[in-house]
Every structure is written in structure tokens, then in C-alpha cells.
Amino acid sequence: MAAQDESDSHGETGFIAALIAGQRRAVDAVATALPSIERAAAAIADKLGVGGRLIYLGAGSSGLIAMLDGAELPGTFGLDSSRIRFVLPGGVGRAYQIDGATEDDREAGRRDIEALGDIAGDIVIAVSASGSTPYTLAGARAAAARGATIVALANRPGSPLLQNAHHPILLDSGPEALQGSTRLGAGTAQKCALGLLSTLANARLGHVYRGLMVNVRPDNDKLRRRALEIVAAIADVDEPAARRSLACAADDVKCAALIAAGAGSKERADDLLARSRGHVGAALSRLREHAASRA
């Protein structure tokens, strides 16, 4: 009995090692795909920059991972939730009830895309481990036919989803330690790549400055503290000054940072940001140039 227990223990240790190795391969696969990710992020920023919507499309665990990425964007980067859409079998309200049969419903994929109306100015991020999920593939093809730009993430080389995308991203994470469970290595690669895509796109839009979330929406105590720290760090002021600036800016972090740095008023800070297309660094440079010209 003891020998059997020891054998089981060794087997479990080997399985855990295989699981960890799969996670490492997943991150390595994302690193390999970085050039494709950067190009896709630029396309996302371009569409969002002119008012387009960001549409996440997927089924099963891939759909849930995609929805997680999009759900965090309003709070992290201040992106209006009305500009983010999720297309999943059965709708967002039933996303947690994964029904494998719905993944095969091609007609539902087409229908759910058509329900979005005019999507010619939008960008779709379609996610499928196999790259051939019928619901996702049909939805992506329908979106492309209606003029949307398609970014596709798949973990299988040469898959139809990648072949039909404007911006294909292959995440070649290899075989799963638990065969067929794409929420493991494939899921980690998808989560990592989606995080890079959305973060890089928002950085291009001016929502990141020196690694700081300058477009954060401070709607709870944790984020209010973070906003305070961001303003203090950017403007090099103490917390009381940062707090006063945030109050003056109605909790707009970018605006508050400029006020604390010397803009003096919300109107002046708003004008600087407008002329800098929302980029804090450029707005600070304008502010400093103006101050130097008056010295």
C-alpha cells in the first residue's frame, strides 16, 4: 500500500510539472507572437480613436477569457462601456453557463453579429483555441463581410479563423498537459495576449503615461487612493495638493495632474489635453513650454 501511495505521489508531481511547463510554453508563445500583437494593437487604437467599438467574439472558455479582458477596460482605462460589446453563445447573461452544443451553432454566430447593426467602423477580437469553433468562425466571417476589422487569436497553426482575419495572431502554446482542456495553456496564452492587446492599444490612445493608469475611473476607495498617488507622482506634489487638484478636476486624473503641475484650472488643463489628443506627456510639454516662454 505504501508503495502504491509513493507511486501516486510521484505521478502527481510529474503531472504538476507538466502543467507548469504548459503555462511557461503559453507565455513563450505570446512572446513569439509579439510583432503580430503590436500590429493588431495599433489597429485597435486606430478604430477606437475615431469612435469605433471594440467587439469581443468567442465561445466556451475562450469567450469567458475574452469577456474578462473587455470587462476591465472601463475601470482601468476609462473606456466607455457603450463602446465595448461581447458576442457569446446565449448572450452575456448566460456566459457562465457553458453549453458545448452552442459552440456549433453557426447561424447563431451570424445572427448575433448582425444584431450589432452597422459595424463597418468597429474592430472584432475573435478568440478560439482551435481556430475552427463554428460559432466564432461564422461570427468573424459575418463581421468581416459587414466591414469590420478582424483580429483573431487561435492556438492552432493554419486554422480557418487565422486565415480569415485582417490581423491573425497565432499563439502556438503546444499540447495541453490535460488533453483537450483548452482553458489551461491555451487559455493562459489567450489571457496574456488579450491583456497585451488592450493595454498597448490604450497606451497608444494616451491612457497610459510612464506605466501609470492615467485614465483610471476612481469609483472605489482603492482606485481613489491610486488616483491620488498617480497625480502626486506625475506632478511631483504632496498628497494634499494632489487631493485638491482631483477635487478641482472632478476626479479626472489626467486633468488633475496638469492642474497640480501648474495649469491652474480645469479649463486650462482640458484645453491642453484637447490640443495634445489626450496624451498627458504632450500636454505637460506644452505647459512647460508656455511657462518657459513667460519666464
C-alpha positions in Angstrom: 0.0 0.0 0.0 2.9 2.3 0.9 4.5 1.6 -2.5 1.3 2.4 -4.3 1.0 5.7 -2.4 4.5 6.6 -3.3 3.9 5.8 -7.0 0.8 8.0 -6.9 2.7 10.8 -5.3 5.4 10.7 -8.0 2.8 10.6 -10.7 1.1 13.7 -9.3 4.4 15.5 -9.0 5.1 14.8 -12.7 1.6 16.0 -13.7 2.1 19.2 -11.8 5.4 19.7 -13.5 3.8 19.2 -16.9 1.1 21.7 -16.0 3.6 24.3 -15.1 5.6 23.6 -18.2 2.5 24.2 -20.3 2.0 27.6 -18.6 5.6 28.5 -19.5 5.1 27.5 -23.1 2.0 29.6 -23.2 3.8 32.7 -22.2 6.6 31.9 -24.6 4.1 31.6 -27.4 2.8 35.1 -26.7 6.3 36.5 -26.8 6.8 34.8 -30.2 3.6 36.5 -31.4 4.6 40.0 -30.2 5.0 41.5 -33.7 1.5 40.4 -34.6 0.1 41.6 -31.3 1.7 45.1 -31.8 0.2 45.4 -35.3 -3.2 44.4 -34.0 -3.0 46.8 -31.0 -2.2 49.7 -33.4 -5.3 48.7 -35.5 -7.5 48.6 -32.3 -6.2 52.0 -31.2 -6.9 53.5 -34.7 -10.5 52.3 -34.6 -11.2 53.3 -31.1 -9.6 56.7 -31.7 -12.2 57.6 -34.3 -15.2 56.3 -32.3 -15.3 52.7 -33.3 -16.5 49.9 -31.0 -14.4 47.0 -29.6 -16.3 43.7 -30.1 -15.1 40.5 -28.3 -16.3 37.3 -30.0 -15.8 33.8 -28.6 -17.4 30.7 -27.2 -16.8 28.4 -24.2 -13.7 29.2 -22.1 -12.3 31.4 -24.9 -15.4 33.6 -24.8 -15.1 33.9 -21.0 -11.5 34.9 -21.2 -12.3 37.5 -23.9 -15.1 38.9 -21.8 -12.9 39.2 -18.8 -10.5 41.4 -20.7 -13.1 43.7 -22.1 -15.0 44.0 -18.8 -11.9 45.5 -17.1 -11.4 48.3 -19.7 -13.8 50.9 -18.4 -12.4 50.9 -14.9 -8.7 50.6 -15.9 -8.6 52.9 -19.0 -11.9 54.9 -18.8 -13.2 53.4 -22.0 -17.0 54.0 -22.2 -18.8 50.7 -21.7 -21.1 51.5 -24.5 -18.2 51.1 -26.9 -17.5 47.5 -25.8 -19.6 44.6 -26.9 -19.5 40.9 -26.2 -20.7 38.3 -28.6 -21.1 34.9 -27.0 -23.5 32.0 -27.4 -26.6 32.7 -25.4 -25.5 36.2 -24.6 -23.6 37.8 -21.8 -26.2 36.9 -19.2 -25.6 33.2 -19.6 -21.9 33.3 -20.2 -21.1 31.4 -17.1 -23.3 28.5 -18.2 -21.1 27.0 -20.8 -23.1 24.8 -23.1 -20.8 23.0 -25.6 -23.6 22.5 -28.1 -24.0 26.2 -28.7 -20.4 26.4 -29.9 -21.5 24.5 -33.0 -24.3 27.0 -33.9 -23.1 28.8 -37.0 -26.4 30.5 -37.6 -26.3 32.0 -34.1 -22.9 33.4 -34.7 -24.0 35.2 -37.8 -27.2 36.3 -36.2 -25.5 37.7 -33.1 -23.1 39.7 -35.2 -26.0 41.1 -37.4 -27.8 42.2 -34.2 -25.0 44.8 -33.6 -26.1 46.8 -36.6 -23.6 48.8 -38.6 -20.1 47.6 -37.6 -18.1 48.9 -40.5 -16.1 51.2 -38.2 -15.7 48.6 -35.5 -13.0 46.1 -34.7 -13.7 42.5 -33.6 -11.4 40.4 -31.5 -12.3 36.8 -32.2 -10.8 34.1 -29.9 -10.8 30.3 -30.4 -8.2 27.8 -29.2 -8.8 25.5 -32.2 -9.4 28.4 -34.6 -12.3 26.5 -36.0 -15.1 26.9 -33.5 -18.2 27.1 -35.7 -20.0 29.9 -33.7 -16.9 32.0 -33.6 -15.7 31.4 -37.1 -19.2 32.2 -38.6 -19.4 35.3 -36.5 -16.0 36.5 -37.6 -16.8 35.9 -41.3 -20.1 37.7 -40.9 -18.4 40.7 -39.2 -15.7 40.8 -42.0 -18.4 40.8 -44.7 -20.1 43.7 -42.9 -16.9 45.8 -43.0 -15.5 45.2 -39.5 -11.7 44.7 -38.9 -11.0 41.3 -37.6 -8.3 40.5 -35.0 -8.1 36.7 -34.5 -6.4 34.7 -31.7 -6.0 31.0 -32.1 -3.7 28.3 -30.8 -3.5 26.1 -33.8 -1.4 26.9 -36.9 -3.2 27.3 -40.2 -6.6 27.4 -38.6 -9.6 28.9 -40.6 -10.1 31.7 -38.1 -6.5 33.0 -38.6 -6.8 32.6 -42.3 -9.9 34.8 -42.4 -8.5 37.6 -40.2 -7.0 41.0 -41.0 -4.7 40.6 -38.1 -4.1 36.9 -37.3 -2.3 36.1 -34.0 -1.0 32.6 -33.6 -0.5 31.5 -30.0 1.3 28.2 -30.6 1.1 27.0 -27.0 1.5 23.3 -27.9 -0.3 20.3 -26.5 -2.1 20.5 -23.2 -0.9 18.5 -20.1 -4.6 17.7 -19.6 -5.5 16.7 -23.1 -8.4 18.7 -24.6 -8.7 21.3 -21.8 -8.0 24.5 -23.6 -8.6 26.6 -20.5 -5.0 25.7 -19.4 -2.1 26.5 -21.6 -4.2 27.9 -24.5 -6.3 29.9 -22.0 -3.2 31.4 -20.4 -1.8 32.4 -23.8 -5.1 34.0 -24.7 -5.4 35.9 -21.5 -1.8 37.1 -21.8 -2.2 38.2 -25.4 -5.5 39.9 -24.8 -4.1 41.8 -21.9 -1.2 43.0 -24.1 -3.5 43.9 -27.0 -5.9 46.1 -24.9 -3.1 47.7 -22.8 -0.9 48.5 -25.8 -4.0 49.9 -27.7 -4.9 52.1 -24.7 -1.3 53.3 -24.3 -1.4 54.5 -27.9 -4.6 56.4 -27.1 -2.9 58.2 -24.3 -4.4 56.3 -21.4 -1.0 55.2 -20.0 1.8 57.5 -19.0 5.1 56.2 -17.6 3.4 53.0 -16.7 0.6 54.8 -14.8 -3.2 54.3 -15.5 -3.9 58.0 -16.1 -7.4 57.4 -17.4 -8.4 55.2 -14.4 -12.0 55.7 -13.2 -11.7 56.2 -9.4 -15.0 54.8 -8.3 -14.0 53.0 -5.1 -11.6 53.6 -2.2 -8.7 51.5 -3.8 -8.9 53.4 -7.1 -9.3 56.8 -5.4 -6.1 56.1 -3.5 -4.4 55.0 -6.8 -5.6 58.2 -8.5 -4.2 60.3 -5.7 -0.8 58.5 -6.0 -0.8 58.9 -9.8 -1.4 62.7 -9.6 1.2 63.1 -6.9 3.8 61.2 -8.9 3.2 62.9 -12.2 3.1 66.5 -10.8 5.7 65.8 -8.0 3.4 67.2 -5.3 2.3 66.1 -1.9 -1.0 64.3 -1.2 -2.9 67.4 0.0 -2.1 69.2 -3.3 -3.0 66.1 -5.3 -6.3 65.8 -3.5 -7.2 69.4 -4.1 -6.4 69.0 -7.8 -8.5 65.9 -8.1 -11.4 67.8 -6.5 -11.0 70.6 -8.9 -10.8 68.2 -11.8 -13.9 66.3 -10.7 -11.7 63.1 -10.3 -10.4 63.3 -13.9 -6.8 62.0 -13.3 -5.2 63.5 -16.4 -6.8 66.9 -15.8 -5.8 66.8 -12.1 -2.2 66.0 -12.9 -2.0 69.0 -15.2 -3.7 71.3 -12.6 -1.2 70.1 -10.0 1.7 70.7 -12.4 0.7 74.3 -12.9 -2.2 74.5 -15.3 -4.2 76.2 -12.6 -7.7 75.4 -13.7 -9.8 72.6 -15.1 -10.5 74.7 -18.3 -6.8 75.2 -18.9 -6.0 71.6 -18.3 -8.8 70.4 -20.6 -7.6 72.7 -23.3 -4.0 71.3 -23.0 -5.3 67.8 -23.2 -7.5 68.5 -26.2 -4.6 70.0 -28.1 -2.5 67.0 -27.1 -5.1 64.4 -28.2 -5.4 63.2 -24.6 -1.7 62.5 -24.1 -0.5 63.7 -20.7 3.2 63.8 -21.7 2.5 66.0 -24.6 0.2 68.2 -22.5 2.9 68.6 -19.9 5.4 69.6 -22.5 3.0 72.3 -23.8 2.5 73.5 -20.2 6.3 73.7 -19.6 7.0 75.4 -22.9 4.4 78.0 -22.1 5.8 78.6 -18.6 9.3 78.9 -20.1 8.2 81.4 -22.7 6.8 83.6 -20.0 9.8 83.4 -17.7 
